[in-house]
Amino acid sequence: MTEIPRFPMRRAEKCPFDPPPQLRDLQRDAPLVRVRLWNGSTPWLVTRHAEQRALLSDPRLSADLRRPGYPHMVEAGPEAGFSFILMDDPEHARLRRMVTAPLTTRRAQALRPVTQEIVDGLIDDLLAGPKPVDLVEAFALPVPSLVICRLLGVPYEDHGFFQANSRILIKHDVTFDERAQAGLRITQYLGRLMARKTADPGDDLLSELAQRVAAGELAEAEAMQMGVLILLAGHETTTNMIALGTLALLEHPGQLAALRAGDAELTVSAVEELLRYLTITHQGLRRVATEDIEIAGLTVRAGEGVVLDQATGNRDPDAFPGDPDRLDLRRDARRHVAFGYGVHQCLGQQLARMELQVVLGTLYRRIPTLRAAVGLEEIPFKEDGLVYGVYELPVAW
């Protein structure tokens, strides 16, 4: 009998941008295979693009982590604080509507001038400061931090507090008490800030949530969870995409040269290709079947867990022909599943796209000689959390 492989797997040290080799082997074998999680459970792992999109749009898969059989990432995992994204309709739809308007394409584009100002200011600081410098600390982290604080109405001087606590929430190697205390600190802070905005609202998302609470449309606890979710997601994901995307481009100088010489259309395409190529949510999307589901000649039984690995879906040769393991900024990568798919796809994806477009269209043109200050083997990659990236990226020019 073939031994069931453990999930997640580690990436190969010499191929840090690629999914783990064992995952690619599983993908070649079958679109669905059994894997073993930390607690001994054996959910289905979905490895291919077509089956992932089909299942992510299937109402018979539940995102509710309270259901028996749900494939938890860790014991008492951080997902417990992630609000409505781990609920099902109609409750998921009701709560999601409360924050849809501030995160539309139109509202994200309205923040583009502010984002451009932030990016240019940080590059000015880079050019005026010492080198080498850690691009994560000096640029990749403050860009989304400043933007999300502006969106929420959080004073930027408090961003260090959020960064420290958000990292605790998404790490695997911390205790339940450490995670709970970090979540409590953030929630209590947002509660105090929202109370001030109830009395003196501004033009920001927390003020909008505060007004909904005052009007009885939203419970205070629900508003707090939404604020925590948006703050954490806004800090961690885009930060890692900026840093890891920069490293990937530096390792592919021909693609970087094309980006520098290209136009706005290529910048948009480059963002989608980097999202596909890197797929920083490397622990997979988690679901549980509420009914039997027939797919790819197999039956997922009611109550069985399902893990959808976006990294392999985004490297599926049937979905992305022409060598999906190659970074090609001119590729049509719009069908990627980096933001998920279906009713639960990432709410902040338009904001993330806008920020990445501004960064890719600015950083490498203003600093055309940007380079990594250390070898690839010296860069510390993140293998211990829900989001993949680099802890630091020393650069010079």
BABA-951669 format. One record per residue (C-alpha): x, y, z; residue number from 1. Coordinates in Angstrom, 2 decimals. Layout:
<recs>
<c1=X	c2=Y	c3=Z	num=NUM>;
...
</recs>
This chain:
<recs>
<c1=0.00	c2=0.00	c3=0.00	num=1>;
<c1=1.39	c2=3.41	c3=-1.00	num=2>;
<c1=2.16	c2=5.66	c3=1.96	num=3>;
<c1=0.03	c2=8.82	c3=2.09	num=4>;
<c1=2.33	c2=11.86	c3=1.76	num=5>;
<c1=2.37	c2=14.56	c3=4.42	num=6>;
<c1=1.16	c2=18.05	c3=3.55	num=7>;
<c1=2.42	c2=20.74	c3=3.33	num=8>;
<c1=5.77	c2=19.92	c3=1.75	num=9>;
<c1=8.91	c2=22.06	c3=1.69	num=10>;
<c1=10.09	c2=23.77	c3=-1.47	num=11>;
<c1=13.43	c2=22.83	c3=-2.99	num=12>;
<c1=16.23	c2=25.11	c3=-1.76	num=13>;
<c1=17.57	c2=25.72	c3=-5.27	num=14>;
<c1=14.08	c2=26.41	c3=-6.67	num=15>;
<c1=12.48	c2=28.72	c3=-4.08	num=16>;
<c1=9.91	c2=30.16	c3=-6.52	num=17>;
<c1=8.49	c2=26.76	c3=-7.50	num=18>;
<c1=6.00	c2=24.51	c3=-5.71	num=19>;
<c1=7.58	c2=21.60	c3=-3.81	num=20>;
<c1=8.79	c2=18.87	c3=-6.20	num=21>;
<c1=6.67	c2=16.27	c3=-4.42	num=22>;
<c1=3.56	c2=18.34	c3=-5.12	num=23>;
<c1=4.38	c2=18.45	c3=-8.82	num=24>;
<c1=4.80	c2=14.67	c3=-8.82	num=25>;
<c1=1.36	c2=14.32	c3=-7.22	num=26>;
<c1=-0.12	c2=16.68	c3=-9.81	num=27>;
<c1=1.24	c2=14.56	c3=-12.65	num=28>;
<c1=-0.25	c2=11.43	c3=-11.06	num=29>;
<c1=-3.83	c2=12.62	c3=-10.50	num=30>;
<c1=-6.03	c2=15.70	c3=-10.08	num=31>;
<c1=-7.07	c2=14.54	c3=-6.58	num=32>;
<c1=-4.94	c2=12.58	c3=-4.13	num=33>;
<c1=-5.00	c2=11.86	c3=-0.41	num=34>;
<c1=-2.53	c2=13.68	c3=1.86	num=35>;
<c1=-1.87	c2=13.51	c3=5.60	num=36>;
<c1=-2.08	c2=16.66	c3=7.75	num=37>;
<c1=-0.43	c2=17.49	c3=11.07	num=38>;
<c1=-3.25	c2=15.83	c3=13.06	num=39>;
<c1=-3.27	c2=12.57	c3=11.08	num=40>;
<c1=-6.37	c2=13.42	c3=9.03	num=41>;
<c1=-6.28	c2=12.53	c3=5.32	num=42>;
<c1=-8.23	c2=15.05	c3=3.23	num=43>;
<c1=-8.24	c2=15.21	c3=-0.55	num=44>;
<c1=-5.59	c2=17.41	c3=-2.17	num=45>;
<c1=-6.73	c2=19.01	c3=-5.43	num=46>;
<c1=-3.71	c2=19.61	c3=-7.64	num=47>;
<c1=-5.04	c2=20.78	c3=-11.02	num=48>;
<c1=-6.50	c2=24.04	c3=-12.24	num=49>;
<c1=-9.77	c2=22.82	c3=-13.80	num=50>;
<c1=-10.78	c2=20.75	c3=-10.77	num=51>;
<c1=-9.84	c2=23.58	c3=-8.41	num=52>;
<c1=-12.06	c2=26.10	c3=-10.20	num=53>;
<c1=-14.90	c2=23.59	c3=-10.43	num=54>;
<c1=-14.77	c2=22.79	c3=-6.72	num=55>;
<c1=-14.27	c2=26.38	c3=-5.55	num=56>;
<c1=-17.52	c2=27.30	c3=-7.30	num=57>;
<c1=-19.40	c2=24.23	c3=-6.01	num=58>;
<c1=-21.87	c2=25.09	c3=-3.19	num=59>;
<c1=-21.46	c2=21.57	c3=-1.82	num=60>;
<c1=-18.03	c2=22.56	c3=-0.48	num=61>;
<c1=-18.16	c2=24.48	c3=2.78	num=62>;
<c1=-15.63	c2=27.03	c3=4.04	num=63>;
<c1=-17.01	c2=26.77	c3=7.60	num=64>;
<c1=-14.14	c2=25.65	c3=9.82	num=65>;
<c1=-16.59	c2=24.59	c3=12.54	num=66>;
<c1=-17.87	c2=21.66	c3=10.47	num=67>;
<c1=-16.60	c2=18.17	c3=11.29	num=68>;
<c1=-13.98	c2=17.07	c3=8.80	num=69>;
<c1=-12.69	c2=20.55	c3=8.06	num=70>;
<c1=-8.93	c2=20.26	c3=7.32	num=71>;
<c1=-7.49	c2=22.68	c3=9.87	num=72>;
<c1=-4.03	c2=24.12	c3=9.19	num=73>;
<c1=-2.98	c2=24.02	c3=12.84	num=74>;
<c1=-4.50	c2=23.30	c3=16.22	num=75>;
<c1=-6.85	c2=26.14	c3=17.17	num=76>;
<c1=-5.60	c2=27.81	c3=14.02	num=77>;
<c1=-5.37	c2=31.52	c3=13.27	num=78>;
<c1=-8.17	c2=31.05	c3=10.77	num=79>;
<c1=-10.58	c2=31.21	c3=13.73	num=80>;
<c1=-10.12	c2=34.99	c3=13.77	num=81>;
<c1=-10.55	c2=35.45	c3=10.05	num=82>;
<c1=-14.23	c2=36.38	c3=10.25	num=83>;
<c1=-16.69	c2=35.82	c3=7.44	num=84>;
<c1=-14.20	c2=34.33	c3=4.96	num=85>;
<c1=-14.59	c2=31.06	c3=6.86	num=86>;
<c1=-18.38	c2=31.11	c3=6.86	num=87>;
<c1=-20.93	c2=29.97	c3=4.29	num=88>;
<c1=-23.78	c2=31.83	c3=2.66	num=89>;
<c1=-26.11	c2=33.43	c3=3.55	num=90>;
<c1=-24.11	c2=34.70	c3=6.55	num=91>;
<c1=-20.92	c2=34.99	c3=4.50	num=92>;
<c1=-22.71	c2=37.03	c3=1.81	num=93>;
<c1=-24.37	c2=39.32	c3=4.38	num=94>;
<c1=-21.10	c2=40.22	c3=6.07	num=95>;
<c1=-19.07	c2=40.39	c3=2.86	num=96>;
<c1=-21.45	c2=43.01	c3=1.46	num=97>;
<c1=-20.57	c2=45.28	c3=4.37	num=98>;
<c1=-17.00	c2=45.73	c3=3.09	num=99>;
<c1=-17.43	c2=45.20	c3=-0.64	num=100>;
<c1=-17.96	c2=48.86	c3=-1.58	num=101>;
<c1=-14.69	c2=50.20	c3=-0.06	num=102>;
<c1=-12.70	c2=47.50	c3=-1.88	num=103>;
<c1=-14.12	c2=47.78	c3=-5.40	num=104>;
<c1=-11.95	c2=48.46	c3=-8.43	num=105>;
<c1=-13.17	c2=52.07	c3=-8.48	num=106>;
<c1=-12.25	c2=52.69	c3=-4.83	num=107>;
<c1=-8.89	c2=50.95	c3=-5.29	num=108>;
<c1=-8.10	c2=53.15	c3=-8.29	num=109>;
<c1=-9.04	c2=56.22	c3=-6.28	num=110>;
<c1=-6.16	c2=55.30	c3=-3.96	num=111>;
<c1=-3.68	c2=55.09	c3=-6.86	num=112>;
<c1=-2.41	c2=58.71	c3=-6.56	num=113>;
<c1=-1.87	c2=58.23	c3=-2.82	num=114>;
<c1=-0.11	c2=54.93	c3=-3.44	num=115>;
<c1=2.12	c2=56.53	c3=-6.09	num=116>;
<c1=3.04	c2=59.27	c3=-3.62	num=117>;
<c1=3.86	c2=56.67	c3=-0.96	num=118>;
<c1=5.99	c2=54.60	c3=-3.35	num=119>;
<c1=7.87	c2=57.64	c3=-4.65	num=120>;
<c1=8.54	c2=58.90	c3=-1.12	num=121>;
<c1=9.92	c2=55.56	c3=0.01	num=122>;
<c1=12.14	c2=55.32	c3=-3.07	num=123>;
<c1=13.43	c2=58.83	c3=-2.31	num=124>;
<c1=14.34	c2=57.59	c3=1.16	num=125>;
<c1=16.05	c2=54.50	c3=-0.29	num=126>;
<c1=18.15	c2=56.57	c3=-2.68	num=127>;
<c1=19.16	c2=58.99	c3=0.07	num=128>;
<c1=19.99	c2=56.30	c3=2.63	num=129>;
<c1=22.75	c2=53.76	c3=3.16	num=130>;
<c1=23.19	c2=50.59	c3=1.16	num=131>;
<c1=22.82	c2=47.74	c3=1.18	num=132>;
<c1=19.37	c2=48.02	c3=2.71	num=133>;
<c1=16.69	c2=45.47	c3=3.54	num=134>;
<c1=14.01	c2=46.02	c3=0.89	num=135>;
<c1=11.39	c2=44.29	c3=3.07	num=136>;
<c1=11.79	c2=46.67	c3=5.99	num=137>;
<c1=12.48	c2=49.83	c3=3.97	num=138>;
<c1=9.98	c2=49.40	c3=1.13	num=139>;
<c1=7.94	c2=46.21	c3=0.74	num=140>;
<c1=6.37	c2=46.42	c3=4.21	num=141>;
<c1=5.66	c2=50.16	c3=4.49	num=142>;
<c1=3.97	c2=50.42	c3=1.06	num=143>;
<c1=0.92	c2=48.25	c3=1.90	num=144>;
<c1=1.05	c2=49.30	c3=5.55	num=145>;
<c1=0.62	c2=52.96	c3=4.62	num=146>;
<c1=-2.08	c2=52.19	c3=2.07	num=147>;
<c1=-4.13	c2=49.93	c3=4.34	num=148>;
<c1=-3.81	c2=52.34	c3=7.26	num=149>;
<c1=-5.11	c2=55.11	c3=4.97	num=150>;
<c1=-8.01	c2=52.89	c3=3.84	num=151>;
<c1=-8.98	c2=51.86	c3=7.37	num=152>;
<c1=-8.28	c2=55.16	c3=9.07	num=153>;
<c1=-5.57	c2=53.70	c3=11.34	num=154>;
<c1=-2.76	c2=56.06	c3=12.39	num=155>;
<c1=0.40	c2=54.91	c3=10.63	num=156>;
<c1=2.49	c2=55.47	c3=13.73	num=157>;
<c1=0.80	c2=52.33	c3=15.11	num=158>;
<c1=1.85	c2=50.14	c3=12.18	num=159>;
<c1=4.75	c2=48.55	c3=14.09	num=160>;
<c1=2.26	c2=47.26	c3=16.67	num=161>;
<c1=0.18	c2=45.65	c3=13.94	num=162>;
<c1=3.13	c2=44.14	c3=12.10	num=163>;
<c1=4.46	c2=42.47	c3=15.25	num=164>;
<c1=1.09	c2=41.02	c3=16.24	num=165>;
<c1=-0.02	c2=40.03	c3=12.75	num=166>;
<c1=3.14	c2=37.96	c3=12.33	num=167>;
<c1=2.25	c2=36.04	c3=15.50	num=168>;
<c1=-1.22	c2=35.30	c3=14.15	num=169>;
<c1=-0.05	c2=33.75	c3=10.90	num=170>;
<c1=2.95	c2=31.77	c3=12.19	num=171>;
<c1=2.67	c2=28.04	c3=12.80	num=172>;
<c1=5.31	c2=27.70	c3=15.54	num=173>;
<c1=3.57	c2=29.71	c3=18.27	num=174>;
<c1=1.34	c2=28.50	c3=21.09	num=175>;
<c1=-2.41	c2=28.89	c3=21.22	num=176>;
<c1=-2.05	c2=31.41	c3=24.09	num=177>;
<c1=0.46	c2=33.52	c3=22.16	num=178>;
<c1=-1.84	c2=33.61	c3=19.15	num=179>;
<c1=-4.90	c2=34.40	c3=21.26	num=180>;
<c1=-3.12	c2=37.25	c3=23.08	num=181>;
<c1=-1.94	c2=38.78	c3=19.80	num=182>;
<c1=-5.47	c2=38.67	c3=18.40	num=183>;
<c1=-6.85	c2=40.19	c3=21.58	num=184>;
<c1=-4.38	c2=43.08	c3=21.50	num=185>;
<c1=-5.32	c2=43.97	c3=17.93	num=186>;
<c1=-9.05	c2=43.61	c3=18.56	num=187>;
<c1=-8.94	c2=45.79	c3=21.69	num=188>;
<c1=-7.02	c2=48.49	c3=19.84	num=189>;
<c1=-9.47	c2=48.51	c3=16.94	num=190>;
<c1=-12.36	c2=48.63	c3=19.42	num=191>;
<c1=-10.99	c2=51.79	c3=21.00	num=192>;
<c1=-10.34	c2=53.34	c3=17.60	num=193>;
<c1=-13.80	c2=52.46	c3=16.33	num=194>;
<c1=-15.39	c2=53.98	c3=19.43	num=195>;
<c1=-13.68	c2=57.27	c3=18.59	num=196>;
<c1=-14.87	c2=57.04	c3=15.00	num=197>;
<c1=-18.45	c2=56.43	c3=16.11	num=198>;
<c1=-18.43	c2=59.85	c3=17.74	num=199>;
<c1=-16.26	c2=61.52	c3=15.11	num=200>;
<c1=-16.43	c2=59.57	c3=11.82	num=201>;
<c1=-14.01	c2=60.17	c3=8.97	num=202>;
<c1=-13.81	c2=59.10	c3=5.33	num=203>;
<c1=-12.44	c2=55.62	c3=5.99	num=204>;
<c1=-13.51	c2=51.99	c3=6.29	num=205>;
<c1=-13.47	c2=51.81	c3=10.10	num=206>;
<c1=-15.78	c2=54.81	c3=10.24	num=207>;
<c1=-18.16	c2=53.09	c3=7.82	num=208>;
<c1=-18.15	c2=49.95	c3=9.96	num=209>;
<c1=-18.69	c2=52.03	c3=13.11	num=210>;
<c1=-21.74	c2=53.66	c3=11.52	num=211>;
<c1=-23.14	c2=50.26	c3=10.55	num=212>;
<c1=-22.73	c2=49.10	c3=14.15	num=213>;
<c1=-24.47	c2=52.23	c3=15.42	num=214>;
<c1=-27.33	c2=51.62	c3=12.95	num=215>;
<c1=-27.76	c2=48.03	c3=14.13	num=216>;
<c1=-26.71	c2=46.53	c3=10.77	num=217>;
<c1=-23.60	c2=44.90	c3=12.19	num=218>;
<c1=-22.60	c2=43.50	c3=15.57	num=219>;
<c1=-19.57	c2=45.09	c3=17.20	num=220>;
<c1=-17.74	c2=41.75	c3=17.29	num=221>;
<c1=-18.37	c2=41.28	c3=13.56	num=222>;
<c1=-16.99	c2=44.74	c3=12.81	num=223>;
<c1=-13.89	c2=44.00	c3=14.88	num=224>;
<c1=-13.24	c2=40.76	c3=13.00	num=225>;
<c1=-13.59	c2=42.56	c3=9.66	num=226>;
<c1=-11.12	c2=45.22	c3=10.72	num=227>;
<c1=-8.59	c2=42.62	c3=11.91	num=228>;
<c1=-8.96	c2=40.59	c3=8.71	num=229>;
<c1=-8.47	c2=43.54	c3=6.36	num=230>;
<c1=-5.56	c2=44.91	c3=8.38	num=231>;
<c1=-3.69	c2=41.59	c3=8.50	num=232>;
<c1=-4.37	c2=40.71	c3=4.87	num=233>;
<c1=-3.34	c2=44.18	c3=3.76	num=234>;
<c1=-0.02	c2=43.96	c3=5.62	num=235>;
<c1=1.15	c2=40.44	c3=4.93	num=236>;
<c1=0.17	c2=39.40	c3=1.43	num=237>;
<c1=1.17	c2=42.46	c3=-0.59	num=238>;
<c1=4.40	c2=42.86	c3=1.39	num=239>;
<c1=5.46	c2=39.36	c3=0.44	num=240>;
<c1=4.42	c2=39.80	c3=-3.19	num=241>;
<c1=6.52	c2=42.99	c3=-3.50	num=242>;
<c1=9.63	c2=41.43	c3=-1.96	num=243>;
<c1=9.37	c2=37.98	c3=-3.53	num=244>;
<c1=8.34	c2=39.47	c3=-6.87	num=245>;
<c1=11.37	c2=41.75	c3=-6.83	num=246>;
<c1=13.66	c2=38.81	c3=-6.11	num=247>;
<c1=12.07	c2=36.76	c3=-8.90	num=248>;
<c1=12.59	c2=39.61	c3=-11.37	num=249>;
<c1=16.20	c2=40.08	c3=-10.27	num=250>;
<c1=16.73	c2=36.37	c3=-10.92	num=251>;
<c1=15.19	c2=36.80	c3=-14.40	num=252>;
<c1=17.03	c2=39.85	c3=-15.76	num=253>;
<c1=15.58	c2=39.50	c3=-19.27	num=254>;
<c1=12.05	c2=39.77	c3=-17.90	num=255>;
<c1=13.04	c2=42.69	c3=-15.68	num=256>;
<c1=14.56	c2=44.53	c3=-18.65	num=257>;
<c1=11.33	c2=44.03	c3=-20.61	num=258>;
<c1=9.31	c2=45.38	c3=-17.71	num=259>;
<c1=11.48	c2=48.50	c3=-17.43	num=260>;
<c1=11.09	c2=49.17	c3=-21.15	num=261>;
<c1=7.42	c2=48.23	c3=-21.31	num=262>;
<c1=4.23	c2=50.22	c3=-21.03	num=263>;
<c1=1.31	c2=50.23	c3=-18.59	num=264>;
<c1=-0.27	c2=47.26	c3=-20.36	num=265>;
<c1=2.82	c2=45.13	c3=-19.75	num=266>;
<c1=2.87	c2=46.22	c3=-16.11	num=267>;
<c1=-0.70	c2=44.95	c3=-15.68	num=268>;
<c1=0.22	c2=41.67	c3=-17.37	num=269>;
<c1=3.36	c2=41.38	c3=-15.22	num=270>;
<c1=1.34	c2=41.63	c3=-12.02	num=271>;
<c1=-0.94	c2=38.76	c3=-13.08	num=272>;
<c1=2.00	c2=36.60	c3=-14.16	num=273>;
<c1=3.88	c2=37.17	c3=-10.90	num=274>;
<c1=0.74	c2=36.33	c3=-8.91	num=275>;
<c1=0.46	c2=33.09	c3=-10.90	num=276>;
<c1=4.14	c2=32.23	c3=-10.86	num=277>;
<c1=4.75	c2=32.86	c3=-7.15	num=278>;
<c1=1.41	c2=31.94	c3=-5.49	num=279>;
<c1=2.37	c2=33.07	c3=-2.01	num=280>;
<c1=-0.59	c2=31.42	c3=-0.22	num=281>;
<c1=1.26	c2=28.14	c3=-0.07	num=282>;
<c1=-0.83	c2=26.20	c3=2.45	num=283>;
<c1=-3.82	c2=25.73	c3=0.14	num=284>;
<c1=-7.46	c2=26.74	c3=0.43	num=285>;
<c1=-9.40	c2=24.56	c3=2.90	num=286>;
<c1=-12.94	c2=23.22	c3=2.49	num=287>;
<c1=-15.15	c2=20.33	c3=3.63	num=288>;
<c1=-17.81	c2=18.53	c3=1.56	num=289>;
<c1=-21.41	c2=18.79	c3=2.74	num=290>;
<c1=-22.63	c2=16.26	c3=0.15	num=291>;
<c1=-21.04	c2=13.61	c3=-2.02	num=292>;
<c1=-19.31	c2=15.19	c3=-5.04	num=293>;
<c1=-18.32	c2=13.29	c3=-8.19	num=294>;
<c1=-15.26	c2=14.81	c3=-9.85	num=295>;
<c1=-12.44	c2=13.51	c3=-12.09	num=296>;
<c1=-13.78	c2=9.97	c3=-11.77	num=297>;
<c1=-13.59	c2=10.07	c3=-7.96	num=298>;
<c1=-16.08	c2=10.64	c3=-5.17	num=299>;
<c1=-15.47	c2=13.16	c3=-2.41	num=300>;
<c1=-17.78	c2=11.97	c3=0.36	num=301>;
<c1=-19.81	c2=14.24	c3=2.60	num=302>;
<c1=-17.74	c2=15.17	c3=5.63	num=303>;
<c1=-14.38	c2=14.72	c3=3.89	num=304>;
<c1=-11.89	c2=17.55	c3=3.90	num=305>;
<c1=-10.52	c2=19.14	c3=0.73	num=306>;
<c1=-7.30	c2=21.14	c3=0.30	num=307>;
<c1=-6.94	c2=23.09	c3=-2.96	num=308>;
<c1=-3.29	c2=23.85	c3=-3.65	num=309>;
<c1=-3.20	c2=27.05	c3=-5.71	num=310>;
<c1=0.54	c2=26.77	c3=-6.41	num=311>;
<c1=0.10	c2=23.60	c3=-8.47	num=312>;
<c1=-3.09	c2=24.91	c3=-10.05	num=313>;
<c1=-1.18	c2=27.95	c3=-11.24	num=314>;
<c1=1.56	c2=25.74	c3=-12.72	num=315>;
<c1=-0.88	c2=23.41	c3=-14.52	num=316>;
<c1=0.29	c2=23.02	c3=-18.15	num=317>;
<c1=-3.28	c2=22.43	c3=-19.34	num=318>;
<c1=-4.31	c2=25.85	c3=-18.01	num=319>;
<c1=-1.09	c2=27.71	c3=-18.80	num=320>;
<c1=0.55	c2=26.19	c3=-21.89	num=321>;
<c1=4.04	c2=27.12	c3=-22.98	num=322>;
<c1=5.97	c2=25.92	c3=-19.94	num=323>;
<c1=4.10	c2=27.13	c3=-16.83	num=324>;
<c1=7.33	c2=26.87	c3=-14.80	num=325>;
<c1=8.81	c2=29.74	c3=-16.81	num=326>;
<c1=8.26	c2=33.37	c3=-15.76	num=327>;
<c1=6.84	c2=35.15	c3=-18.82	num=328>;
<c1=5.49	c2=38.64	c3=-18.17	num=329>;
<c1=3.70	c2=38.66	c3=-21.54	num=330>;
<c1=1.74	c2=35.51	c3=-20.73	num=331>;
<c1=-2.03	c2=35.78	c3=-20.38	num=332>;
<c1=-2.21	c2=34.67	c3=-16.75	num=333>;
<c1=-5.59	c2=36.16	c3=-15.87	num=334>;
<c1=-7.16	c2=32.76	c3=-15.14	num=335>;
<c1=-4.82	c2=32.14	c3=-12.19	num=336>;
<c1=-6.27	c2=31.15	c3=-8.83	num=337>;
<c1=-3.86	c2=33.14	c3=-6.64	num=338>;
<c1=-6.87	c2=35.01	c3=-5.22	num=339>;
<c1=-9.01	c2=31.89	c3=-5.07	num=340>;
<c1=-12.18	c2=31.52	c3=-7.14	num=341>;
<c1=-15.93	c2=31.64	c3=-6.62	num=342>;
<c1=-17.85	c2=33.42	c3=-3.88	num=343>;
<c1=-14.92	c2=33.33	c3=-1.45	num=344>;
<c1=-12.25	c2=34.79	c3=-3.72	num=345>;
<c1=-10.06	c2=37.46	c3=-2.13	num=346>;
<c1=-12.02	c2=40.58	c3=-1.29	num=347>;
<c1=-8.95	c2=42.85	c3=-1.46	num=348>;
<c1=-7.63	c2=41.65	c3=-4.81	num=349>;
<c1=-8.27	c2=44.92	c3=-6.66	num=350>;
<c1=-6.43	c2=46.89	c3=-4.01	num=351>;
<c1=-3.51	c2=44.44	c3=-4.16	num=352>;
<c1=-3.41	c2=44.64	c3=-7.96	num=353>;
<c1=-3.32	c2=48.42	c3=-7.89	num=354>;
<c1=-0.50	c2=48.53	c3=-5.34	num=355>;
<c1=1.57	c2=45.98	c3=-7.27	num=356>;
<c1=1.03	c2=47.85	c3=-10.54	num=357>;
<c1=2.32	c2=51.06	c3=-8.98	num=358>;
<c1=5.34	c2=49.29	c3=-7.48	num=359>;
<c1=6.24	c2=47.40	c3=-10.67	num=360>;
<c1=5.79	c2=50.50	c3=-12.78	num=361>;
<c1=7.99	c2=52.66	c3=-10.54	num=362>;
<c1=10.66	c2=50.88	c3=-8.48	num=363>;
<c1=12.74	c2=49.30	c3=-11.26	num=364>;
<c1=12.62	c2=52.37	c3=-13.48	num=365>;
<c1=13.69	c2=54.74	c3=-10.73	num=366>;
<c1=16.42	c2=52.38	c3=-9.54	num=367>;
<c1=17.47	c2=50.66	c3=-12.79	num=368>;
<c1=20.61	c2=49.13	c3=-11.25	num=369>;
<c1=18.79	c2=47.52	c3=-8.33	num=370>;
<c1=20.39	c2=44.18	c3=-7.40	num=371>;
<c1=20.40	c2=41.64	c3=-4.62	num=372>;
<c1=23.28	c2=42.31	c3=-2.23	num=373>;
<c1=23.64	c2=38.63	c3=-1.27	num=374>;
<c1=23.36	c2=35.33	c3=-3.09	num=375>;
<c1=20.05	c2=33.51	c3=-3.40	num=376>;
<c1=21.29	c2=30.85	c3=-0.96	num=377>;
<c1=21.72	c2=33.51	c3=1.77	num=378>;
<c1=18.16	c2=34.85	c3=1.58	num=379>;
<c1=15.84	c2=33.53	c3=4.34	num=380>;
<c1=12.57	c2=32.25	c3=2.86	num=381>;
<c1=9.35	c2=31.87	c3=4.83	num=382>;
<c1=8.31	c2=28.25	c3=5.24	num=383>;
<c1=6.65	c2=28.56	c3=8.65	num=384>;
<c1=3.50	c2=30.58	c3=8.00	num=385>;
<c1=0.39	c2=30.85	c3=5.88	num=386>;
<c1=2.01	c2=33.28	c3=3.44	num=387>;
<c1=5.23	c2=32.53	c3=1.56	num=388>;
<c1=7.90	c2=35.14	c3=0.97	num=389>;
<c1=11.25	c2=36.31	c3=2.33	num=390>;
<c1=12.05	c2=37.57	c3=5.80	num=391>;
<c1=14.55	c2=40.04	c3=4.40	num=392>;
<c1=16.00	c2=41.01	c3=1.03	num=393>;
<c1=19.29	c2=42.97	c3=1.15	num=394>;
<c1=19.59	c2=45.09	c3=-2.00	num=395>;
<c1=22.01	c2=47.65	c3=-3.41	num=396>;
<c1=22.38	c2=49.65	c3=-6.66	num=397>;
</recs>
